[in-house]
Amino acid sequence: MVGIIDYGAGNLYSVQKALAYLGITSSLVTQAGGLDHVNAVILPGVGAFGEAAHRLEITGLNTGLERWIGENRPFLGICLGMQLLASSSEESPSAQGLGVIQGGCRPVQGTRRIHMGWNRVSHQPDLLFYGIPEKESYFYFVHGYALPAHTEGVIAVSEYGAPFAAAFRAGDLCGVQFHPEKSGKNGLRFLENWRKTWDV
């Protein structure tokens, strides 16, 4: 059972639908106690870093997630969910993330403030990208901020004006800047690969 963190700022339906297509059962988690009933966690996210961090705090989910991550349990952050693993973001300088990834998120450097659309991802050999050929490795993005490409633990990068982190992994802790639930067959393959990293 995958717990999808519902803090009022995530693309929950699309994530649930993609998991259901793969035969992965899921439930929404709105309080820290809900983490006791799931085997893996997805932290989705659409919106601003500061507001999302605030909602995690007022629901107590931040403490529950910090404990979950500290126990090295399976976790996937998607888009803003990956950014929230960082200590901070220039989008909301006074807000604090979960602090798992040292450093902060920065604005993308492309011609527009928001990077939106399909983009190629260059990835290292990793089970998360198994069966996704490098030349066909395109995923869907919608974001204005991202972690730097040189961040420790980054296993994939993409480029919009300048390189940025597209995927991060440290054991069972994973994060992606793209939206696998909106990335067609590559996204479904990625989610299936993620399941295989912990559902053994």
PADOFI-137068 format. One record per atom (N, C-alpha, C): atom name; residue number from 1; residue in three letters; x, y, z. Coordinates in Angstrom, 2 decimals. Layout:
N
- atom/seq/type/px/py/pz
- CA/NUM/ALA/X/Y/Z
...
% end
This chain:
200
- atom/seq/type/px/py/pz
- N/1/MET/0.84/-1.20/0.00
- CA/1/MET/0.00/0.00/0.00
- C/1/MET/0.87/1.25/0.00
- N/2/VAL/0.61/2.15/-0.96
- CA/2/VAL/1.33/3.41/-1.06
- C/2/VAL/0.48/4.52/-0.45
- N/3/GLY/1.04/5.28/0.45
- CA/3/GLY/0.36/6.42/1.02
- C/3/GLY/0.71/7.68/0.24
- N/4/ILE/-0.30/8.35/-0.29
- CA/4/ILE/-0.10/9.60/-1.02
- C/4/ILE/-0.41/10.75/-0.06
- N/5/ILE/0.57/11.58/0.20
- CA/5/ILE/0.40/12.66/1.18
- C/5/ILE/-0.54/13.72/0.62
- N/6/ASP/-1.64/13.94/1.32
- CA/6/ASP/-2.64/14.93/0.93
- C/6/ASP/-2.58/16.10/1.90
- N/7/TYR/-1.93/17.17/1.48
- CA/7/TYR/-1.85/18.37/2.31
- C/7/TYR/-2.49/19.55/1.59
- N/8/GLY/-3.36/19.23/0.64
- CA/8/GLY/-4.11/20.27/-0.05
- C/8/GLY/-3.37/20.97/-1.16
- N/9/ALA/-2.25/20.41/-1.60
- CA/9/ALA/-1.47/21.09/-2.63
- C/9/ALA/-0.80/20.09/-3.56
- N/10/GLY/-1.53/19.05/-3.93
- CA/10/GLY/-0.91/18.03/-4.77
- C/10/GLY/-1.83/17.58/-5.88
- N/11/ASN/-1.25/17.04/-6.93
- CA/11/ASN/-2.01/16.50/-8.05
- C/11/ASN/-2.36/15.05/-7.73
- N/12/LEU/-3.27/14.86/-6.80
- CA/12/LEU/-3.51/13.54/-6.23
- C/12/LEU/-4.19/12.58/-7.20
- N/13/TYR/-5.18/13.07/-7.94
- CA/13/TYR/-5.95/12.17/-8.79
- C/13/TYR/-5.09/11.51/-9.85
- N/14/SER/-4.23/12.29/-10.50
- CA/14/SER/-3.38/11.74/-11.56
- C/14/SER/-2.40/10.71/-11.01
- N/15/VAL/-1.88/10.97/-9.81
- CA/15/VAL/-0.97/10.01/-9.18
- C/15/VAL/-1.71/8.72/-8.84
- N/16/GLN/-2.88/8.85/-8.24
- CA/16/GLN/-3.68/7.67/-7.92
- C/16/GLN/-4.02/6.86/-9.16
- N/17/LYS/-4.39/7.54/-10.21
- CA/17/LYS/-4.78/6.88/-11.45
- C/17/LYS/-3.61/6.11/-12.06
- N/18/ALA/-2.42/6.72/-12.06
- CA/18/ALA/-1.24/6.04/-12.60
- C/18/ALA/-0.90/4.81/-11.78
- N/19/LEU/-0.97/4.92/-10.46
- CA/19/LEU/-0.68/3.77/-9.60
- C/19/LEU/-1.69/2.66/-9.82
- N/20/ALA/-2.97/3.04/-9.93
- CA/20/ALA/-4.02/2.05/-10.14
- C/20/ALA/-3.81/1.31/-11.45
- N/21/TYR/-3.39/2.02/-12.47
- CA/21/TYR/-3.12/1.39/-13.78
- C/21/TYR/-2.05/0.31/-13.65
- N/22/LEU/-1.10/0.55/-12.76
- CA/22/LEU/0.00/-0.40/-12.55
- C/22/LEU/-0.37/-1.48/-11.52
- N/23/GLY/-1.59/-1.43/-11.00
- CA/23/GLY/-2.01/-2.41/-10.02
- C/23/GLY/-1.46/-2.15/-8.64
- N/24/ILE/-1.07/-0.90/-8.36
- CA/24/ILE/-0.53/-0.53/-7.06
- C/24/ILE/-1.63/0.13/-6.24
- N/25/THR/-1.97/-0.43/-5.10
- CA/25/THR/-3.00/0.15/-4.26
- C/25/THR/-2.45/1.36/-3.52
- N/26/SER/-3.32/2.33/-3.30
- CA/26/SER/-2.89/3.55/-2.63
- C/26/SER/-4.01/4.10/-1.77
- N/27/SER/-3.64/4.96/-0.83
- CA/27/SER/-4.62/5.66/-0.01
- C/27/SER/-4.06/7.04/0.31
- N/28/LEU/-4.96/7.98/0.58
- CA/28/LEU/-4.53/9.33/0.92
- C/28/LEU/-4.19/9.40/2.40
- N/29/VAL/-3.11/10.11/2.71
- CA/29/VAL/-2.67/10.29/4.09
- C/29/VAL/-2.76/11.77/4.41
- N/30/THR/-3.61/12.11/5.39
- CA/30/THR/-3.82/13.51/5.75
- C/30/THR/-3.24/13.86/7.12
- N/31/GLN/-2.88/12.86/7.89
- CA/31/GLN/-2.29/13.07/9.21
- C/31/GLN/-1.13/12.11/9.41
- N/32/ALA/-0.23/12.46/10.30
- CA/32/ALA/0.97/11.65/10.50
- C/32/ALA/0.64/10.22/10.89
- N/33/GLY/-0.47/10.02/11.63
- CA/33/GLY/-0.84/8.68/12.05
- C/33/GLY/-1.15/7.75/10.88
- N/34/GLY/-1.53/8.32/9.75
- CA/34/GLY/-1.83/7.51/8.58
- C/34/GLY/-0.62/6.81/8.01
- N/35/LEU/0.56/7.28/8.36
- CA/35/LEU/1.79/6.65/7.87
- C/35/LEU/2.00/5.26/8.47
- N/36/ASP/1.31/4.97/9.56
- CA/36/ASP/1.46/3.66/10.20
- C/36/ASP/0.81/2.55/9.39
- N/37/HIS/0.04/2.90/8.38
- CA/37/HIS/-0.75/1.90/7.66
- C/37/HIS/-0.32/1.73/6.21
- N/38/VAL/0.83/2.27/5.83
- CA/38/VAL/1.30/2.17/4.45
- C/38/VAL/2.73/1.64/4.42
- N/39/ASN/3.13/1.15/3.25
- CA/39/ASN/4.47/0.57/3.07
- C/39/ASN/5.44/1.51/2.37
- N/40/ALA/4.89/2.48/1.65
- CA/40/ALA/5.71/3.44/0.91
- C/40/ALA/4.94/4.74/0.83
- N/41/VAL/5.65/5.83/0.57
- CA/41/VAL/5.03/7.16/0.58
- C/41/VAL/5.39/7.92/-0.68
- N/42/ILE/4.38/8.61/-1.23
- CA/42/ILE/4.61/9.57/-2.31
- C/42/ILE/4.19/10.95/-1.80
- N/43/LEU/5.09/11.92/-1.94
- CA/43/LEU/4.79/13.31/-1.61
- C/43/LEU/4.68/14.08/-2.92
- N/44/PRO/3.46/14.29/-3.41
- CA/44/PRO/3.29/15.05/-4.66
- C/44/PRO/3.32/16.54/-4.36
- N/45/GLY/3.13/17.35/-5.36
- CA/45/GLY/3.11/18.76/-5.06
- C/45/GLY/2.90/19.64/-6.27
- N/46/VAL/2.00/20.58/-6.13
- CA/46/VAL/1.77/21.62/-7.13
- C/46/VAL/1.53/22.90/-6.35
- N/47/GLY/2.33/23.92/-6.60
- CA/47/GLY/2.13/25.17/-5.87
- C/47/GLY/3.44/25.75/-5.37
- N/48/ALA/3.35/26.56/-4.34
- CA/48/ALA/4.50/27.29/-3.83
- C/48/ALA/5.16/26.56/-2.67
- N/49/PHE/6.47/26.65/-2.59
- CA/49/PHE/7.25/25.98/-1.56
- C/49/PHE/6.81/26.40/-0.16
- N/50/GLY/6.66/27.70/0.07
- CA/50/GLY/6.33/28.18/1.40
- C/50/GLY/4.98/27.72/1.88
- N/51/GLU/3.97/27.79/1.02
- CA/51/GLU/2.63/27.37/1.40
- C/51/GLU/2.60/25.87/1.68
- N/52/ALA/3.28/25.09/0.84
- CA/52/ALA/3.31/23.64/1.04
- C/52/ALA/4.01/23.28/2.35
- N/53/ALA/5.13/23.93/2.63
- CA/53/ALA/5.85/23.67/3.87
- C/53/ALA/4.98/24.03/5.08
- N/54/HIS/4.23/25.12/4.97
- CA/54/HIS/3.33/25.53/6.06
- C/54/HIS/2.24/24.50/6.29
- N/55/ARG/1.67/23.98/5.22
- CA/55/ARG/0.59/22.99/5.36
- C/55/ARG/1.11/21.69/5.96
- N/56/LEU/2.30/21.30/5.60
- CA/56/LEU/2.89/20.11/6.22
- C/56/LEU/3.08/20.33/7.72
- N/57/GLU/3.46/21.55/8.07
- CA/57/GLU/3.72/21.84/9.48
- C/57/GLU/2.43/21.85/10.30
- N/58/ILE/1.39/22.51/9.80
- CA/58/ILE/0.17/22.65/10.61
- C/58/ILE/-0.59/21.33/10.72
- N/59/THR/-0.35/20.40/9.81
- CA/59/THR/-0.99/19.09/9.89
- C/59/THR/-0.15/18.09/10.69
- N/60/GLY/1.09/18.47/10.99
- CA/60/GLY/1.98/17.54/11.68
- C/60/GLY/2.62/16.54/10.75
- N/61/LEU/2.33/16.65/9.47
- CA/61/LEU/2.89/15.69/8.51
- C/61/LEU/4.40/15.85/8.36
- N/62/ASN/4.91/17.06/8.58
- CA/62/ASN/6.36/17.25/8.45
- C/62/ASN/7.11/16.38/9.45
- N/63/THR/6.63/16.33/10.69
- CA/63/THR/7.28/15.49/11.71
- C/63/THR/7.18/14.02/11.35
- N/64/GLY/6.01/13.60/10.88
- CA/64/GLY/5.83/12.21/10.49
- C/64/GLY/6.72/11.82/9.33
- N/65/LEU/6.85/12.72/8.35
- CA/65/LEU/7.69/12.43/7.19
- C/65/LEU/9.17/12.43/7.57
- N/66/GLU/9.57/13.32/8.46
- CA/66/GLU/10.97/13.32/8.90
- C/66/GLU/11.31/12.00/9.59
- N/67/ARG/10.38/11.51/10.38
- CA/67/ARG/10.60/10.22/11.05
- C/67/ARG/10.65/9.08/10.03
- N/68/TRP/9.73/9.11/9.08
- CA/68/TRP/9.67/8.09/8.02
- C/68/TRP/10.99/8.04/7.26
- N/69/ILE/11.44/9.20/6.83
- CA/69/ILE/12.69/9.28/6.05
- C/69/ILE/13.88/8.86/6.91
- N/70/GLY/13.87/9.25/8.18
- CA/70/GLY/14.95/8.87/9.08
- C/70/GLY/15.06/7.38/9.29
- N/71/GLU/13.95/6.67/9.08
- CA/71/GLU/13.94/5.22/9.21
- C/71/GLU/14.26/4.52/7.88
- N/72/ASN/14.65/5.31/6.88
- CA/72/ASN/15.03/4.79/5.56
- C/72/ASN/13.93/3.95/4.92
- N/73/ARG/12.70/4.46/5.00
- CA/73/ARG/11.57/3.76/4.41
- C/73/ARG/11.29/4.34/3.03
- N/74/PRO/10.66/3.57/2.12
- CA/74/PRO/10.49/3.99/0.72
- C/74/PRO/9.71/5.30/0.59
- N/75/PHE/10.29/6.22/-0.15
- CA/75/PHE/9.72/7.57/-0.31
- C/75/PHE/10.00/8.08/-1.71
- N/76/LEU/8.99/8.71/-2.31
- CA/76/LEU/9.16/9.36/-3.62
- C/76/LEU/8.54/10.74/-3.56
- N/77/GLY/9.35/11.77/-3.78
- CA/77/GLY/8.85/13.13/-3.88
- C/77/GLY/8.72/13.51/-5.35
- N/78/ILE/7.59/14.10/-5.71
- CA/78/ILE/7.33/14.46/-7.10
- C/78/ILE/7.22/15.98/-7.23
- N/79/CYS/8.01/16.58/-8.11
- CA/79/CYS/8.00/18.01/-8.40
- C/79/CYS/8.22/18.81/-7.12
- N/80/LEU/7.21/19.54/-6.64
- CA/80/LEU/7.37/20.28/-5.39
- C/80/LEU/7.69/19.33/-4.24
- N/81/GLY/7.21/18.09/-4.33
- CA/81/GLY/7.51/17.09/-3.30
- C/81/GLY/8.99/16.78/-3.22
- N/82/MET/9.69/16.85/-4.35
- CA/82/MET/11.14/16.69/-4.34
- C/82/MET/11.80/17.94/-3.77
- N/83/GLN/11.31/19.12/-4.15
- CA/83/GLN/11.89/20.36/-3.66
- C/83/GLN/11.77/20.47/-2.14
- N/84/LEU/10.68/19.94/-1.59
- CA/84/LEU/10.47/20.02/-0.15
- C/84/LEU/11.47/19.18/0.64
- N/85/LEU/12.20/18.29/-0.03
- CA/85/LEU/13.26/17.55/0.63
- C/85/LEU/14.45/18.46/0.96
- N/86/ALA/14.53/19.58/0.26
- CA/86/ALA/15.65/20.51/0.46
- C/86/ALA/15.48/21.30/1.74
- N/87/SER/16.53/21.98/2.13
- CA/87/SER/16.48/22.83/3.32
- C/87/SER/15.66/24.09/3.09
- N/88/SER/15.73/24.60/1.85
- CA/88/SER/15.08/25.88/1.58
- C/88/SER/14.84/26.04/0.09
- N/89/SER/14.19/27.15/-0.25
- CA/89/SER/13.98/27.50/-1.66
- C/89/SER/13.97/29.01/-1.79
- N/90/GLU/14.57/29.52/-2.83
- CA/90/GLU/14.55/30.96/-3.08
- C/90/GLU/13.14/31.46/-3.38
- N/91/GLU/12.24/30.54/-3.68
- CA/91/GLU/10.84/30.93/-3.90
- C/91/GLU/10.21/31.47/-2.62
- N/92/SER/10.58/30.88/-1.49
- CA/92/SER/10.03/31.27/-0.19
- C/92/SER/11.18/31.27/0.82
- N/93/PRO/12.00/32.32/0.85
- CA/93/PRO/13.24/32.32/1.63
- C/93/PRO/13.06/32.06/3.13
- N/94/SER/11.91/32.39/3.68
- CA/94/SER/11.73/32.21/5.12
- C/94/SER/11.20/30.82/5.48
- N/95/ALA/10.82/30.04/4.50
- CA/95/ALA/10.24/28.72/4.76
- C/95/ALA/11.33/27.66/4.89
- N/96/GLN/11.04/26.65/5.68
- CA/96/GLN/11.98/25.55/5.87
- C/96/GLN/11.41/24.26/5.29
- N/97/GLY/12.23/23.60/4.47
- CA/97/GLY/11.84/22.31/3.95
- C/97/GLY/12.17/21.21/4.94
- N/98/LEU/12.12/19.97/4.48
- CA/98/LEU/12.39/18.83/5.36
- C/98/LEU/13.87/18.70/5.68
- N/99/GLY/14.73/19.35/4.89
- CA/99/GLY/16.16/19.40/5.20
- C/99/GLY/16.93/18.13/4.97
- N/100/VAL/16.36/17.22/4.20
- CA/100/VAL/17.07/15.96/3.90
- C/100/VAL/18.19/16.22/2.90
- N/101/ILE/17.92/17.09/1.94
- CA/101/ILE/18.92/17.47/0.95
- C/101/ILE/19.48/18.83/1.37
- N/102/GLN/20.76/18.89/1.60
- CA/102/GLN/21.38/20.15/1.99
- C/102/GLN/21.44/21.09/0.80
- N/103/GLY/21.11/22.34/1.06
- CA/103/GLY/21.09/23.31/-0.02
- C/103/GLY/19.66/23.72/-0.33
- N/104/GLY/19.51/24.60/-1.32
- CA/104/GLY/18.20/25.12/-1.63
- C/104/GLY/17.87/25.08/-3.11
- N/105/CYS/16.60/25.29/-3.40
- CA/105/CYS/16.12/25.32/-4.78
- C/105/CYS/16.29/26.72/-5.35
- N/106/ARG/16.56/26.77/-6.64
- CA/106/ARG/16.80/28.03/-7.32
- C/106/ARG/15.86/28.18/-8.51
- N/107/PRO/15.66/29.40/-9.01
- CA/107/PRO/14.81/29.57/-10.18
- C/107/PRO/15.42/28.90/-11.42
- N/108/VAL/14.55/28.41/-12.30
- CA/108/VAL/15.04/27.88/-13.57
- C/108/VAL/15.56/29.05/-14.40
- N/109/GLN/16.41/28.75/-15.37
- CA/109/GLN/17.13/29.80/-16.09
- C/109/GLN/16.70/29.94/-17.54
- N/110/GLY/15.56/29.37/-17.91
- CA/110/GLY/15.11/29.45/-19.30
- C/110/GLY/14.53/30.80/-19.66
- N/111/THR/14.01/30.89/-20.87
- CA/111/THR/13.48/32.16/-21.37
- C/111/THR/12.18/32.57/-20.68
- N/112/ARG/11.48/31.60/-20.11
- CA/112/ARG/10.25/31.89/-19.38
- C/112/ARG/10.43/31.52/-17.91
- N/113/ARG/9.62/32.11/-17.06
- CA/113/ARG/9.74/31.90/-15.62
- C/113/ARG/9.36/30.47/-15.24
- N/114/ILE/8.44/29.88/-16.01
- CA/114/ILE/8.00/28.51/-15.73
- C/114/ILE/8.48/27.59/-16.84
- N/115/HIS/9.09/26.50/-16.46
- CA/115/HIS/9.48/25.45/-17.40
- C/115/HIS/8.32/24.47/-17.50
- N/116/MET/7.66/24.42/-18.65
- CA/116/MET/6.50/23.58/-18.81
- C/116/MET/6.60/22.81/-20.12
- N/117/GLY/6.44/21.50/-20.04
- CA/117/GLY/6.43/20.67/-21.24
- C/117/GLY/7.37/19.49/-21.14
- N/118/TRP/7.50/18.80/-22.25
- CA/118/TRP/8.35/17.60/-22.31
- C/118/TRP/9.81/18.02/-22.47
- N/119/ASN/10.68/17.32/-21.75
- CA/119/ASN/12.10/17.62/-21.86
- C/119/ASN/12.90/16.34/-21.64
- N/120/ARG/14.06/16.32/-22.25
- CA/120/ARG/14.90/15.14/-22.14
- C/120/ARG/15.60/15.09/-20.78
- N/121/VAL/15.73/13.89/-20.26
- CA/121/VAL/16.40/13.66/-18.99
- C/121/VAL/17.61/12.76/-19.22
- N/122/SER/18.78/13.23/-18.82
- CA/122/SER/20.00/12.43/-18.90
- C/122/SER/20.23/11.76/-17.56
- N/123/HIS/20.21/10.45/-17.53
- CA/123/HIS/20.25/9.75/-16.25
- C/123/HIS/21.44/8.80/-16.15
- N/124/GLN/21.87/8.58/-14.94
- CA/124/GLN/22.89/7.59/-14.65
- C/124/GLN/22.26/6.19/-14.67
- N/125/PRO/23.07/5.14/-14.80
- CA/125/PRO/22.52/3.79/-14.68
- C/125/PRO/21.92/3.58/-13.29
- N/126/ASP/20.65/3.34/-13.24
- CA/126/ASP/19.97/3.16/-11.96
- C/126/ASP/18.68/2.40/-12.23
- N/127/LEU/18.27/1.57/-11.28
- CA/127/LEU/17.06/0.78/-11.44
- C/127/LEU/15.85/1.65/-11.72
- N/128/LEU/15.82/2.87/-11.20
- CA/128/LEU/14.68/3.74/-11.43
- C/128/LEU/14.45/4.04/-12.90
- N/129/PHE/15.51/4.00/-13.69
- CA/129/PHE/15.40/4.30/-15.13
- C/129/PHE/15.60/3.05/-15.98
- N/130/TYR/15.49/1.89/-15.38
- CA/130/TYR/15.68/0.64/-16.12
- C/130/TYR/14.65/0.54/-17.25
- N/131/GLY/15.13/0.20/-18.44
- CA/131/GLY/14.24/0.03/-19.58
- C/131/GLY/13.83/1.32/-20.26
- N/132/ILE/14.39/2.45/-19.83
- CA/132/ILE/14.11/3.74/-20.47
- C/132/ILE/15.37/4.19/-21.19
- N/133/PRO/15.46/3.97/-22.50
- CA/133/PRO/16.69/4.31/-23.24
- C/133/PRO/17.02/5.79/-23.13
- N/134/GLU/18.28/6.09/-23.02
- CA/134/GLU/18.74/7.47/-22.86
- C/134/GLU/18.20/8.37/-23.97
- N/135/LYS/18.22/7.89/-25.21
- CA/135/LYS/17.80/8.74/-26.32
- C/135/LYS/16.29/8.97/-26.35
- N/136/GLU/15.54/8.16/-25.62
- CA/136/GLU/14.08/8.30/-25.58
- C/136/GLU/13.59/8.75/-24.20
- N/137/SER/14.50/9.26/-23.39
- CA/137/SER/14.19/9.58/-22.00
- C/137/SER/13.60/10.98/-21.88
- N/138/TYR/12.33/11.11/-22.26
- CA/138/TYR/11.63/12.38/-22.16
- C/138/TYR/10.53/12.28/-21.10
- N/139/PHE/10.43/13.34/-20.28
- CA/139/PHE/9.44/13.38/-19.22
- C/139/PHE/8.79/14.77/-19.20
- N/140/TYR/7.66/14.85/-18.51
- CA/140/TYR/6.88/16.08/-18.50
- C/140/TYR/7.18/16.91/-17.23
- N/141/PHE/7.45/18.20/-17.44
- CA/141/PHE/7.81/19.11/-16.35
- C/141/PHE/6.83/20.28/-16.27
- N/142/VAL/6.59/20.75/-15.05
- CA/142/VAL/5.90/22.01/-14.80
- C/142/VAL/6.48/22.58/-13.51
- N/143/HIS/7.40/23.54/-13.61
- CA/143/HIS/8.04/24.07/-12.41
- C/143/HIS/8.79/25.36/-12.72
- N/144/GLY/8.97/26.15/-11.67
- CA/144/GLY/9.74/27.38/-11.81
- C/144/GLY/11.02/27.37/-11.00
- N/145/TYR/11.17/26.34/-10.15
- CA/145/TYR/12.35/26.21/-9.29
- C/145/TYR/12.82/24.77/-9.34
- N/146/ALA/14.09/24.58/-9.00
- CA/146/ALA/14.65/23.23/-9.00
- C/146/ALA/15.94/23.22/-8.19
- N/147/LEU/16.35/22.04/-7.79
- CA/147/LEU/17.64/21.88/-7.14
- C/147/LEU/18.76/21.98/-8.18
- N/148/PRO/19.92/22.47/-7.79
- CA/148/PRO/21.05/22.53/-8.72
- C/148/PRO/21.46/21.14/-9.21
- N/149/ALA/21.98/21.09/-10.43
- CA/149/ALA/22.36/19.81/-11.02
- C/149/ALA/23.47/19.12/-10.25
- N/150/HIS/24.30/19.89/-9.55
- CA/150/HIS/25.45/19.31/-8.83
- C/150/HIS/25.10/18.87/-7.42
- N/151/THR/23.83/18.92/-7.04
- CA/151/THR/23.43/18.52/-5.70
- C/151/THR/23.81/17.06/-5.44
- N/152/GLU/24.35/16.79/-4.26
- CA/152/GLU/24.75/15.42/-3.91
- C/152/GLU/23.54/14.49/-3.95
- N/153/GLY/23.71/13.34/-4.59
- CA/153/GLY/22.64/12.37/-4.69
- C/153/GLY/21.86/12.43/-5.99
- N/154/VAL/22.11/13.44/-6.81
- CA/154/VAL/21.40/13.58/-8.08
- C/154/VAL/21.84/12.48/-9.05
- N/155/ILE/20.86/11.78/-9.62
- CA/155/ILE/21.16/10.69/-10.56
- C/155/ILE/20.68/11.00/-11.97
- N/156/ALA/20.02/12.16/-12.15
- CA/156/ALA/19.55/12.54/-13.49
- C/156/ALA/19.44/14.06/-13.55
- N/157/VAL/19.73/14.61/-14.72
- CA/157/VAL/19.62/16.05/-14.91
- C/157/VAL/18.84/16.33/-16.19
- N/158/SER/18.26/17.51/-16.24
- CA/158/SER/17.63/18.01/-17.45
- C/158/SER/18.13/19.43/-17.64
- N/159/GLU/17.69/20.10/-18.69
- CA/159/GLU/18.22/21.43/-18.96
- C/159/GLU/17.12/22.34/-19.48
- N/160/TYR/17.06/23.51/-18.87
- CA/160/TYR/16.18/24.58/-19.35
- C/160/TYR/16.93/25.89/-19.11
- N/161/GLY/17.65/26.31/-20.12
- CA/161/GLY/18.54/27.46/-19.96
- C/161/GLY/19.85/27.06/-19.32
- N/162/ALA/19.77/26.24/-18.28
- CA/162/ALA/20.94/25.70/-17.58
- C/162/ALA/20.53/24.35/-17.00
- N/163/PRO/21.49/23.47/-16.72
- CA/163/PRO/21.15/22.16/-16.15
- C/163/PRO/20.54/22.30/-14.76
- N/164/PHE/19.64/21.38/-14.43
- CA/164/PHE/19.06/21.32/-13.09
- C/164/PHE/18.82/19.85/-12.73
- N/165/ALA/18.62/19.59/-11.46
- CA/165/ALA/18.40/18.22/-10.99
- C/165/ALA/17.04/17.72/-11.43
- N/166/ALA/17.02/16.56/-12.08
- CA/166/ALA/15.76/15.95/-12.52
- C/166/ALA/15.38/14.77/-11.66
- N/167/ALA/16.35/14.12/-11.02
- CA/167/ALA/16.04/12.97/-10.15
- C/167/ALA/17.14/12.84/-9.10
- N/168/PHE/16.72/12.42/-7.93
- CA/168/PHE/17.60/12.27/-6.78
- C/168/PHE/17.32/10.91/-6.15
- N/169/ARG/18.39/10.29/-5.65
- CA/169/ARG/18.19/9.03/-4.92
- C/169/ARG/19.27/8.85/-3.87
- N/170/ALA/18.85/8.44/-2.69
- CA/170/ALA/19.76/8.04/-1.62
- C/170/ALA/19.11/6.84/-0.95
- N/171/GLY/19.46/5.65/-1.40
- CA/171/GLY/18.82/4.44/-0.89
- C/171/GLY/17.37/4.38/-1.32
- N/172/ASP/16.45/4.29/-0.34
- CA/172/ASP/15.02/4.24/-0.65
- C/172/ASP/14.38/5.62/-0.70
- N/173/LEU/15.17/6.66/-0.53
- CA/173/LEU/14.68/8.02/-0.63
- C/173/LEU/14.88/8.53/-2.06
- N/174/CYS/13.78/8.82/-2.74
- CA/174/CYS/13.86/9.22/-4.14
- C/174/CYS/13.05/10.50/-4.36
- N/175/GLY/13.47/11.26/-5.35
- CA/175/GLY/12.72/12.45/-5.73
- C/175/GLY/12.91/12.73/-7.21
- N/176/VAL/11.86/13.25/-7.84
- CA/176/VAL/11.94/13.61/-9.26
- C/176/VAL/11.32/14.98/-9.46
- N/177/GLN/11.94/15.79/-10.30
- CA/177/GLN/11.40/17.11/-10.61
- C/177/GLN/10.28/16.99/-11.66
- N/178/PHE/10.34/15.98/-12.49
- CA/178/PHE/9.30/15.79/-13.50
- C/178/PHE/8.08/15.11/-12.87
- N/179/HIS/7.02/15.02/-13.67
- CA/179/HIS/5.78/14.37/-13.23
- C/179/HIS/5.66/13.00/-13.91
- N/180/PRO/6.02/11.92/-13.24
- CA/180/PRO/5.89/10.61/-13.88
- C/180/PRO/4.45/10.27/-14.20
- N/181/GLU/3.51/10.75/-13.38
- CA/181/GLU/2.10/10.44/-13.61
- C/181/GLU/1.54/11.12/-14.86
- N/182/LYS/2.30/12.07/-15.43
- CA/182/LYS/1.88/12.77/-16.64
- C/182/LYS/2.85/12.52/-17.80
- N/183/SER/3.74/11.55/-17.64
- CA/183/SER/4.82/11.34/-18.61
- C/183/SER/4.65/10.08/-19.45
- N/184/GLY/3.41/9.67/-19.68
- CA/184/GLY/3.15/8.56/-20.59
- C/184/GLY/3.83/7.27/-20.18
- N/185/LYS/4.29/6.53/-21.18
- CA/185/LYS/4.87/5.21/-20.92
- C/185/LYS/6.16/5.30/-20.12
- N/186/ASN/6.94/6.35/-20.33
- CA/186/ASN/8.18/6.50/-19.55
- C/186/ASN/7.86/6.73/-18.07
- N/187/GLY/6.83/7.53/-17.82
- CA/187/GLY/6.46/7.79/-16.44
- C/187/GLY/5.93/6.55/-15.75
- N/188/LEU/5.12/5.76/-16.46
- CA/188/LEU/4.60/4.52/-15.89
- C/188/LEU/5.72/3.54/-15.63
- N/189/ARG/6.68/3.47/-16.56
- CA/189/ARG/7.82/2.59/-16.37
- C/189/ARG/8.63/3.03/-15.15
- N/190/PHE/8.79/4.34/-14.99
- CA/190/PHE/9.53/4.85/-13.84
- C/190/PHE/8.83/4.45/-12.54
- N/191/LEU/7.52/4.62/-12.47
- CA/191/LEU/6.78/4.27/-11.25
- C/191/LEU/6.85/2.78/-10.97
- N/192/GLU/6.80/1.98/-12.02
- CA/192/GLU/6.93/0.53/-11.84
- C/192/GLU/8.33/0.19/-11.33
- N/193/ASN/9.34/0.85/-11.88
- CA/193/ASN/10.71/0.63/-11.40
- C/193/ASN/10.85/1.05/-9.94
- N/194/TRP/10.20/2.17/-9.59
- CA/194/TRP/10.25/2.62/-8.19
- C/194/TRP/9.64/1.57/-7.27
- N/195/ARG/8.52/1.02/-7.68
- CA/195/ARG/7.88/-0.03/-6.89
- C/195/ARG/8.82/-1.21/-6.68
- N/196/LYS/9.58/-1.54/-7.70
- CA/196/LYS/10.48/-2.68/-7.61
- C/196/LYS/11.65/-2.42/-6.67
- N/197/THR/11.96/-1.16/-6.38
- CA/197/THR/13.07/-0.87/-5.48
- C/197/THR/12.71/-1.21/-4.04
- N/198/TRP/11.42/-1.30/-3.73
- CA/198/TRP/11.04/-1.57/-2.34
- C/198/TRP/10.04/-2.72/-2.20
- N/199/ASP/9.28/-3.03/-3.22
- CA/199/ASP/8.28/-4.08/-3.14
- C/199/ASP/8.89/-5.40/-3.61
- N/200/VAL/9.71/-5.98/-2.78
- CA/200/VAL/10.42/-7.23/-3.14
- C/200/VAL/10.12/-8.31/-2.12
% end
